[in-house]
Each structure stands twice: as C-alpha cells, then as structure tokens.
Amino acid sequence: MYHTKRIAILLPDTLQSTGLQSILTEYFPPVEVGCFSSYESFIALGGDTFDYYFTLSETFVLNVDFFLPRKSKTVILTDCPMCGPSLPSYTNLLTVRASLETIIEQIQQLFDADVNNLIAGEGNKDLSAREIEVLQLVVKGTINKEIADRLNISLNTVLTHRKNITAKLGIKTVSGLTFYAIMHGIISADDIDL
C-alpha cells in the first residue's frame, strides 16, 4: 500500500502551478497537491502538514528558516537552461525548461531518495573539511587568489579543491553550489550577498 504524498506547490505563476500539479497527479499517484500563490497563504493554511515542497529559489531564500530543516523535501524550480545538464544528480533542483521525460525523472529521483531513506546531509560526507571551507568561500563570492591567501594554501591547491568539489557534487555553477551549500547547512543565506 502506497502512502499518499502531500505536496505543496508555492508558485506565483498559476500556469506553472497547474502544469506541475498535473504532472504530479498523472505520473506519481497517489498524491494530494495544494497550490499556493504566496508563502503567506501557504502558512495560513497549515504549511507544516506537507511531505514535499516545490518552490522558487527566491521563496526558499526569503523563508530559509522554514525550508532549511525540510531541505531534503524541498525542490527548487529553475528555468536556467544550463542548470539541467550541469546538475544531473542534484535531486532538489527541477529544471522547468527541460523535456517532460527529464522533469519526471528529476521528480522520481526525489521520491526514490525518500523511499531509500537517504538524507540530504549524506552528500557532505564526500567533501573533506578543507573542501567545505573552500566551498563556503566560493559561495560567498571570494576569488581563488583570496581563498588561497585566507587558507594559506597555493592557488593550484584551491583549483584542485574546486575541481574535486565539482566532481563529487556534480555541480558546475556557482549558483548551483550556492543552493547546495544553503540546503545542506554549509552556509546560511545571511552570509551571501544578494
């Protein structure tokens, strides 16, 4: 017997909300979907009663206190055409400009991770303590030379750490690394210059 997934869609765009709701109900039954045009209306109708949350990065960042503890159940929608290919294994990112098959696959990865009892924090175990320090500085906008100076390491070592971070996480863009760092508690949204 399948558990009915309770899903909240927090999107100001009615067309996107309706399309996502249609995909979820058609391809992932049994689901119960609630659509909200704002975070305030979502909270007013019992926001903490859902199993999964689909929203925009702006909503996530503005309400990070709510979403961060639910990071493994939160999906960030992006229309970045380059994010899909550069972040194939990142299950908490949904590329809205992707094909229907890719969108379904990305959603399935989220649900599979939950079924397998994977927690999002497990991804951090692959990063060394030094790689986490480098990641924190990268997402704060620090250039490679400054990172080398702050950590008392060579520029080549910084580049090696960045290469390893990209390879381990499968994330190639600074914006993707920023989402990863926020959603995994490596850095808080307050530490980032928006």
C-alpha positions, 0 to 999 in steps of 0.5 A: 500500500502506497502512502499518499504524498502531500505536496505543496506547490508555492508558485506565483505563476498559476500556469506553472502551478497547474502544469506541475500539479498535473504532472504530479497527479498523472505520473506519481499517484497517489498524491494530494497537491495544494497550490499556493500563490504566496508563502503567506497563504501557504502558512495560513493554511497549515504549511507544516502538514506537507511531505514535499515542497516545490518552490522558487529559489527566491521563496526558499531564500526569503523563508530559509528558516522554514525550508532549511530543516525540510531541505531534503523535501524541498525542490527548487524550480529553475528555468536556467537552461544550463542548470539541467545538464550541469546538475544531473544528480542534484535531486532538489533542483527541477529544471522547468525548461527541460523535456517532460521525460527529464522533469519526471525523472528529476521528480522520481529521483526525489521520491526514490531518495525518500523511499531509500531513506537517504538524507540530504546531509549524506552528500557532505560526507564526500567533501573533506573539511578543507573542501567545505571551507573552500566551498563556503568561500566560493559561495560567498563570492571570494576569488581563488587568489583570496581563498588561497591567501585566507587558507594559506594554501597555493592557488593550484591547491584551491583549483584542485579543491574546486575541481574535486568539489565539482566532481563529487557534487556534480555541480558546475555553477556557482549558483548551483553550489550556492543552493547546495551549500544553503540546503545542506547547512554549509552556509546560511543565506545571511552570509551571501550577498544578494 
